[in-house]
Amino acid sequence: MIGAGQLARMSVAPAAALGVNLLLLANNAQESGAQITNHVVGDYKDLETVRAFSRKCDVITFEHELIPLSIVKALEADGVVVRPSSASFIFSQDKAAMRERLSNFPSPKNAVVTKAEEVREFPVIAKAISGGYDGRGVWKINSQTELAAVLKEVGKVLIEELIDFDYEIAVMVARSPHGQATTWAPTQTIQRDGICVMTITPAPQLSNDLSEKAQRLALDIANEIGVIGVMAVEIFVKGQELFINELAMRPHNSGHWTIEGSLTSQFEQHLRAVLDLPLGNPQMTAPIAVMGNILGGDKEDMYRPYLHLMARTPELKFHHYKKEVRPGRKIGHVNLLGDNLLELTQEVQHALDYMSGEIDE
Amino acid sequence: MIGAGQLARMSVAPAAALGVNLLLLANNAQESGAQITNHVVGDYKDLETVRAFSRKCDVITFEHELIPLSIVKALEADGVVVRPSSASFIFSQDKAAMRERLSNFPSPKNAVVTKAEEVREFPVIAKAISGGYDGRGVWKINSQTELAAVLKEVGKVLIEELIDFDYEIAVMVARSPHGQATTWAPTQTIQRDGICVMTITPAPQLSNDLSEKAQRLALDIANEIGVIGVMAVEIFVKGQELFINELAMRPHNSGHWTIEGSLTSQFEQHLRAVLDLPLGNPQMTAPIAVMGNILGGDKEDMYRPYLHLMARTPELKFHHYKKEVRPGRKIGHVNLLGDNLLELTQEVQHALDYMSGEIDE
C-alpha cells in the first residue's frame, strides 16, 4: 500500500484477519500506519523507490491520490499489478478528466477555465484540477475579480455550477477485477468549514427510491471507469435530483462507520477487491451508524476527556490515528451504533465537543 | 505483551483503535503476532531479557501462561506494573493452587497425589499441575496401574472427580484495577479429542437462571483472586449444577466470537482492563454467535477452499493466524452471526470441514 496514514493504519486489522501480508510505503516511521506495522520508508514521488517497493509486493494499492500518475503507469509498464489501475485512478486525481468522463452521469454544469472573462454568471465553485481535499483547493467565487485572483495563483481551474443542495451524501462502492461489486447504505455527510465532522448512515432524509438510485449510480460509475477496490462517490442531493460531487478511489472518511457498522468494513472490502477475493457482505450491523471526526483542539493531551467518554459511553468505539494534535486536524474518529438517531447524534456530538475541548472539564 | 502468538496478533486491531502502543516479546520474528507488529525477540524465560523488555513498557501483560512465576515476581519487585499480578497469575499456572484457593466455589472433588495407591475409586481425571492445554497434560485414568504409569512420567498430579457433565461452557470475564468488571454471555464450548472445535454463544441449552449464576460465579472468582484483565472460567454443567474446570488469565479461544459478536471484543477489553481504562460494553451484536476453529489438515495450501468459502458465505468472518499448517493445529477461526442456530452451526461446520480438507474439492 502506497501511503501510511490513518487509512493504512485502519487496514492493518482486516489484513491480519484475512491473512494478508500488508506492507506500507511510508514517508517516515512516525506516520499513523507505519507506527504499528511493517513498512518501507521512501518517497512515493520517486520512481525507483516505488519500483523497489513494488518488487516486494504481489499487488500495489493506494491510501491517497498523491502518487504521480506517471509512476503508476511506469509500474504497469513493468508488469506490476496496480489496483486501481492508472486508467481509473486518473479520475480521482484529475477533476477535469473526471467531469469529462462522467459527462453522461448527473453532474453540475462545468468547464475548465484559464481566464476570468470566460465566466459571466456568479456565484460559482472553482476547484483546483488536482490535489484538493478537506475544503482545500475549493473556492466559492462571487465575481470575475475573485476568480482572477484564484487563477493568478493556480493558473487553471474547474468551474462548477453552484448547486443549492439540500444535503450531501456519499455512497461507498467496492468492485473486484471480476466485476463483482457491492455498495454500502448511502451515508449523509455533515460538513463544517469544508471538513466532514459527522456522518449518519443510512442517510436519514433519503427516500428508499433515491437511496437505490444513488447506489445504482455508484455501481454504474464504478463499472464505467473500471475501478478496482473501494471508491467513494460524493453526491449532492437536491429534491429528487442527484449531482456527482467528487470521487475518491480508496477507503474514505465517509466509510469509517463501516468498521463496526457493517459486516464488512470498507478496509476489509478494499483488500478483498484489490486481491481479487470474493467480496464480503456489506450489510449493516445495526439500524443506524453515526461517525464523528475528532478534530484537534488547543490541547495536546486528550487523555482525560478520553477517560471521561469511555466511562460515560461504554459502547462508543474509538479510532485514534496517533497523529500530532493540531487545531482542525483529523486525529481520530468515534463510531456509535443504535436505533435512536437523536440520541446517537447527541452522544457523538458530545464526544466531539469534549475531545476538542469545547466543553470544559 | 509477553508472547506473540495469535492472541497477540488479534490484540493489534484494538490496540491500534484505542491508540495503545503495543509491543510484543516474541520468541522469533515469524510468530503470528510478530509478523505484523512491533516486537522484541527474546526468551521470556530469561529474567534479564524480560527486564530489558519491561523497561520499554508502561504495563506488562501476557498472552500465555508459560512465563515463570519467579520472573513475574522479580518484575514486581523492580516496581514494574504487571497485570494480572503474580498473586492472581499463579492460579492459571498451578492447578493445585487454583483448586485450593477456590475450595469454597463449586468444584469437582480433588486432591494432589504422588502415589497411585492414594486413589481407590476409578475412573478419575488426572491433570499435570501446570503446563497442560488443548487436552495435553490431562488423562482419564481407569486403574491404579494407569495412574502409576502417569505418575512415573510426571511425578505428581492433580486428581479430580470425573464429572459426567451434560455440556461445557466458558464465561469470559474482565476486571480492571478499579474493580470494575464485566462478563460476556456464557459460551458453550464443543470439544473433539480435547480440543475446542466450535463455540456457540449464548450457550443454547443454558437457562437464564443458570446463565446468571455462571456469570455471577465468574465475577466472584475474578474478585476473589483479584485478577486484572480478561479471564476465561471454564465450567462443566450438569443439570442445575456448575463445576469449575479451568481458569485462563488472558484472552481465550472461548472468547474469539467477541471480535465481531460483541460491541467490545475480549482483546479490546483486556487492553482496557490492564491499562486501567473504563471497560467497554460487552453486549452482543447479534442474537447468536458461532465460532469454529480451523484446524490444520493434510494440505498446506488452503487458498482454494478459502476462496470457495468467501464466495459461498459473504458474511463469514475469517481470522487467520498465519501459522505453519500442521495436522490438528489451530491455524485460524471463523465467526458467523445470526439468529438461526441450526443454519449457523451447519455453515460453520461446512467451513471447518472444507478448510481441513474433509470435503474434497
Boltz contact constraints between the chains, C-beta under 6 A:
constraints:
  - contact:
      token1: [A, 9]
      token2: [B, 16]
      max_distance: 6.0
  - contact:
      token1: [A, 12]
      token2: [B, 16]
      max_distance: 6.0
  - contact:
      token1: [A, 13]
      token2: [B, 13]
      max_distance: 6.0
  - contact:
      token1: [A, 16]
      token2: [B, 9]
      max_distance: 6.0
  - contact:
      token1: [A, 16]
      token2: [B, 12]
      max_distance: 6.0
  - contact:
      token1: [A, 16]
      token2: [B, 36]
      max_distance: 6.0
  - contact:
      token1: [A, 17]
      token2: [B, 319]
      max_distance: 6.0
  - contact:
      token1: [A, 19]
      token2: [B, 320]
      max_distance: 6.0
  - contact:
      token1: [A, 19]
      token2: [B, 322]
      max_distance: 6.0
  - contact:
      token1: [A, 36]
      token2: [B, 16]
      max_distance: 6.0
  - contact:
      token1: [A, 36]
      token2: [B, 37]
      max_distance: 6.0
  - contact:
      token1: [A, 37]
      token2: [B, 36]
      max_distance: 6.0
  - contact:
      token1: [A, 37]
      token2: [B, 37]
      max_distance: 6.0
  - contact:
      token1: [A, 263]
      token2: [B, 315]
      max_distance: 6.0
  - contact:
      token1: [A, 277]
      token2: [B, 310]
      max_distance: 6.0
  - contact:
      token1: [A, 278]
      token2: [B, 310]
      max_distance: 6.0
  - contact:
      token1: [A, 278]
      token2: [B, 311]
      max_distance: 6.0
  - contact:
      token1: [A, 280]
      token2: [B, 314]
      max_distance: 6.0
  - contact:
      token1: [A, 281]
      token2: [B, 314]
      max_distance: 6.0
  - contact:
      token1: [A, 281]
      token2: [B, 315]
      max_distance: 6.0
  - contact:
      token1: [A, 285]
      token2: [B, 285]
      max_distance: 6.0
  - contact:
      token1: [A, 310]
      token2: [B, 277]
      max_distance: 6.0
  - contact:
      token1: [A, 310]
      token2: [B, 278]
      max_distance: 6.0
  - contact:
      token1: [A, 311]
      token2: [B, 278]
      max_distance: 6.0
  - contact:
      token1: [A, 314]
      token2: [B, 280]
      max_distance: 6.0
  - contact:
      token1: [A, 314]
      token2: [B, 281]
      max_distance: 6.0
  - contact:
      token1: [A, 315]
      token2: [B, 263]
      max_distance: 6.0
  - contact:
      token1: [A, 315]
      token2: [B, 281]
      max_distance: 6.0
  - contact:
      token1: [A, 319]
      token2: [B, 17]
      max_distance: 6.0
  - contact:
      token1: [A, 320]
      token2: [B, 19]
      max_distance: 6.0
  - contact:
      token1: [A, 322]
      token2: [B, 19]
      max_distance: 6.0
